[in-house]
C-alpha cells in the first residue's frame, strides 16, 4: 500500500498557528523558514507550499 497526498512537515515562524500531529520546524525569521523548507523538499522528496507569510507545508503529491 502506498500513501499519497499527505503533509510531511510544517515550517513556521509562528508556532501558535500550527496544528498538532505534524513534524513542526520553528524558525526565527522568514529567511530561515525558506532555507529549511527548501532543504526539507529535497530530503523528504516532497513539495513546499507557502500557506501564509508565516508558514510552509511540505507535502507529497
Secondary structure, DSSP 8 states (H G I E B T S, - for coil): ----SEEEEEEES-GGG--SSS-EEE-SSHHHHHHHHHHHHHHHT-EEEEEETTEEEEEE-
